[in-house]
Amino acid sequence: MSGHIEASIIIPVYNQWAFTRACLEALAATTADKACEVIVVDNASSDATPEQCPLLGAQLFGARFRYQRSETNLNFGPASNLGARLAQGVFLVFLNNDTVPLPGWYQPLIDDFSAYPDIAATGPVLLYPESAPFGHTVQHLGVFVSPSLRVGHLYEGIAADCELTKKRRFFQVITGACLVMPRSVFMDIGMFDEGYINGVEDVDICARLYSQGYRMTVNPDSRVIHHTSQTPGRHRHEQENFARHARHSQSLLTPDWHLHLKNDGMFLKVGPWQTLQGALPIQQCQQLDRIAAISSRDEIRDILVRYPLWEEGWQAMVRAGCDAEGPDRIVERLAMLKLFPSPEKALELYPDACLARNKDVASYAFGNLVGFCKSFEEYVAAAESMRQWCADIGMDELAEQYTAWQAGADGFYAASYVPFINAFWNMSRLLPLPPGEDWSYTLWRHGAGRPSQAPETADPLCASPEKGLAFSILMPVYNPRKEHLVAAIESVLSQQYPHWELCIADDASTDPVVRDVLEGYAGRDSRIHVIYRPENGHIAAATNTALAAARYPYAALMDQDDLLAPEALRIVAEAIAAHPEGLLFYSDEDKVSDDGAAFYPHFKNGKWDWDLLYAQNFVNHLGVYRTDRMRNIGGFREGFRGSQDFDMLLRYTAGEDRARFVHIPQVLYHWRAHAGSTAVDVGVKSEAVDSARRAVQSHMDLFFNNAEVRILSRTQFMRVEFALPEKRPLVSLILDMGESLPLLEAQLSALAARTTYGKYEVLALHSAAASRASLARVQRLISKSIRLLPHPAGFSQAQRLQLGAQHAQGQILGFLSGGVVPLTKGWLEELVSCLCRDGVGAVGGKLLHAGDMLHGGYLVDASSRLTAIFRGLASDEPSWFGWNMLARTVDALDGLCLFTPAATLAQAGGFDAAMPHASVWDYCLRLGDKGLRSVWWPFAEFFLPQAVERTGQQSLSPYDDATADPAFMVRWADRLVPFNKNLLARGAGWVLFTGEAGRPRVT
């Protein structure tokens, strides 16, 4: 192609050919007279794209078209970067394939760079596809940055012809769905960060540009239709992407809601507020203007967001536009809710949408409700910092305004917020609340997660600690931020339990403010002791210094910037009084942001799990130890920087009875999340990851022969490769074919191809009612190591498996359901090496079907039911703290894949024939009673090649819980203890348990 190229339009695609075709046809119609080229980067599409796209592109654009195909899915960022490297244009136009540019879209964007020399990027107003009765509505006309540095689309859902859409605005961030930049700027800034996966790339690059002094803009004269999020799995990696954004670029942004509020007099999308200036008395409008003038240069950027003049505008808009409508108009009611957010209307819309089975509307209504809760919480959380700021700068006018603000907030809280929260909570007890979603956890904390209150009467433990129930809190300190250190110490001073001392070891901080703060608190409370180290020795040495100063029998570890819940030590003291034999007491925890928002809770397994401990430090915070034992093991060792607590934990717990490790299923510790903190991502301290590996390896070297610890790829987690016994045991693979005998040939073929373990035999259990034709086909497969074993047609699962065990010759029995085949070589070595350890009674592998997990073992959840976890989770999808990729002790396994020593099965009395449906679950639970673990081992993967009929071997699928077997419930109903009282297993993940009203009952 020759001649000047003004712009290169780059379109990354993955399947969705119909969208790509519509996009290309619209481009051809709107850029025919423009000097631009079109580059399609195909991310290994498997639909009609590879065949049709080159032909259509050549037909529409001729030499101006280029089709570049990748053999793998590069994802958005790398594909866009590839297109940029191929581009010849002065400008780059990054365009999603699910967009349709409208006439006149192109030239206004190019002209922006002449009109505004300080911009780095521009984009059009993005519109939703037209829908009755509202026509086109806005999907994006810019991104706002909230006071907590979160991002959202401004004015989403307003009519496309509204006056608000016709104003020129400048932003820190605009969307990448249609993003125009000079090629030189894009290359100089380092292109898109390829560490993101289909999300947040646009926010990240805009943040980097903004930090370099550039602005972004949206041109109101350019319009593009956007179908939004059409790429399969578009939101799958949101959690990882936002965590990366928090580490790398979030701090480059500044809050800017107030600017849009001042400019437009509206605040949409988040929270219940609507028009302000149009509904306020003139005096209040003038006051708003004065505050806006002060804040226009970011001195007090949060004021307008939290200014309590919202009731008038919000209520007026609700009265004007939100009259009740019937449930048959769900979509129209959703559009109205988007235009005029109202918690009351969302509360009405949610159940109606559920009844109408409209998941999208229900999700939006629910999100609107939670957004209301979060926005008000942010509002009230800023009050104290605002008061302090007014006092510091001596602004009497703002101090007076603060007083009025507080009065308004108090009135609204009593009249509107509390009744709404109560109504919402009562309804939400029936709703799924995913623990990993911030809004869900925020709501849960209002109800079931609310901390227990200190007794109104004097607590005997608090009045006079019995048996030495007093705590030494060990806090190493080195150059913390003042506000973080102050908050940490204040959280200790706020403890409901008074019998503690705070042993602070300052590791030669170079910031003089640190000493001022520490000396101030030491002088204020005699329970605070500060030891100043003469030289910096790093965190292990500093913690040992604090440990040496400890006087009390229990030691709690606390970081310099974290927070203890007020009830933390009281709850731990109660646990110690209830379990005086305990060696270790550990609680649940969450993260806390700099603005005080709690998020990302870690609800831990209260049933001590050695296998999981070898993969990750699941104890973390709050951990309370016996001071004398901690000293006896040598305290904290040098050389494990970043994981010194983990190394100490492994040595502290080694060789001890797991019954002495007591879990407290309450969130008692808030781990500070800020840039550079392992609370945001342990990966920011790669040294810590390697230290953790070496700590576990050190433990392995003491207790296991030739066990090797390695880091799992692309994670901070570990796995242990245990050695096989010197004398390898014979394994009897017992294939429970039932009526599925025709599957045997394929199953045996896969076993032969992928089994490298040399000592095994195969017993194929099949129904005696199998057809002669089926038997004839498999007779030729019989050999010395492969036997057919018929059973009566009416045999239960327990009877069939017991029959196989009786005829097996191996020391290890491996039960596999008919049709289950291994995916990788070395699978049998994995299971045998795991099983041949002291304390392990059964092991099962990871089973996949159509790319999804069948389950990740069985746990007793908060419903007190034995339930499959991670069912249907995509095999490559992140899960609850990486549990889908880590070895774990579970309450039970099932007959799809169960390996157990023959002697162990015999000693346990075999499978109980009285339990036709739940004999394997029952067996695993009986092993647990004998102190033997059932281990889910994901490093042996299996595949179910089709929806194999269960053939009667277990009428329950692995997706069901065990309560359907009456005999099982008679034996176990009162003995099933939840691993954590706060979590319910639901499908591929978890939901938060919301209290007794929502708890399933066992009858």
Secondary structure by P-SEA (a helix, b strand, c coil): ccccccbbbbbbbccaaaaaaaaaaaaaaccccccbbbbbbbccccccccccaaaaaaacccccbbbbbbccccccaaaaaaaaaaccccbbbbcccccccccccccccccccccccccccccccccccccccccbbbcccbbbbccccbbbbcccccccccccccbbbbcccccccbbbbcaaaaaaaccccccccccaaaaaaaaaaaaabbbbbbbccbbbbbccccccccccaaaaaaaaaaacccccccccaaaaaaaccccccccccccccccccaaaaaaaaaaaaaacccccccccccccccaaaaaaaaaaccccccccaaaaaaaaaaacccaaaaaaaaaaaaaaccaaaaaaaaaaaaaaaaaaaaaaaaaaaaaaaaaaaccaaaaaaaaaaaaaaaaaaaccaaaaaaaaaaaacccccccccaaaaaaaaacccccccccccccccccccccccbbbbbbbbccccaaaaaaaaaaaaacccccbbbbbbccccccaaaaaaaaaaaaacccbbbbbbccccccaaaaaaaaaaccccbbbbbcccbbbccaaaaaaaaaaaacccccbbbbbbbbbcccccccccccccccccaaaaaccccccccccccaaaaaaacccccccccaaaaaaaaaaacccccccccccccccbbbbbccccccccccccaaaaaaaaaaaaaaaaacccbbbbbbcccccccccccccccbbbbbbbcccccccccaaaaaaaaaaaccccccbbbbbbbbccccaaaaaaacccccccbbbbbccccccaaaaaaaaaaaccccbbbbbcccccccccaaaaaaaaaaccccccbbbbbbbccccccccccccccccccccccccccccccccccccccccccccccccbbbbbaaaaaaaccccccccccaaaaaaaaaaaacbbbbbcccbbbbccccccccccccccccccccccaaaaaacccccccccccccccccbbbbbcccccccccc
